[in-house]
Amino acid sequence: MIYGIILAGGSSQRFRRDTPKQFIDLAGKPILLWSISTFSKIRDFRKLIIVLPERWFEFGKKIVLSHLEDERLEFVVGGSTRTESLLKGLMFVKENYGVEDEDVAVTHDAARPFVKCEDIVSSIKICEKSSAATLAIPATETIAICEKDMIVSLTDRKRTFTVQTPQTFKIKTFLELFERLTEVQRTSLTDATGVFVMNNVPVSIVEGDPRNIKVTTELDLLIAEVIARTLSE
């Protein structure tokens, strides 16, 4: 079985607005609706699980249901971190539907409104032969490793990628690998691929799209509005 998990549980501390960014209007509809609507077009999913912040749970649920009719929709209260929200989504699947060896989760940040159906499908297909896969695009700028405001090394740009979502993986494998991590490792996680990388399990790369940006700042929102206009033309 394949499950879509949309992570919309963030509090948007860097966005500096009273309303979390996932609920802000983008070209006529809330940001989170863009990616949820895209996932809804793919019939491979058994369930579409939307993880929402506790404080905004009923508000977010009402927004989604008022814009989209899909019997596969389920809603889960998120945690205080992205990792906690992801785990809550996965545990919801495990506790309500059980998890078999080949069951797959396609996890996506609701703050990335422009994910494409074909990229979601590609990640699912690659995960049939791999434990995990993630969208990523080649880095276009040099990345420096710094300590105390000083550059200590430079990465090889030819080998450097900017990681996006969706990130797709075998659910059972993820949960088993997560249990092996130390508390320090768990705290340092920023996405699902880290669980595999820290356990030396390969993660396949699916070529992403530069338009699949993450709306984190006000500038990102301005860029997203331009992208939304070009997509509607």
Secondary structure, 3 states (H helix, E strand, C coil): CEEEEEECCCCCCCCCCCCCHHHCEECCEEHHHHHHHHHHCCCCCCEEEEEECHHHHHHHHHHHHHHCCCCCEEEEECCCCHHHHHHHHHHHHHHHHCCCCCCEEEEEECCCCCCCHHHHHHHHHHHCCCCEEEEEEECCCCCEEEECCEEEEECCHHHCEEEEEEEEEEHHHHHHHHHHCCHHHHHHCCCCHHHHHCCCCCCEEEECCCCCCCCCCHHHHHHHHHHHHHHHC
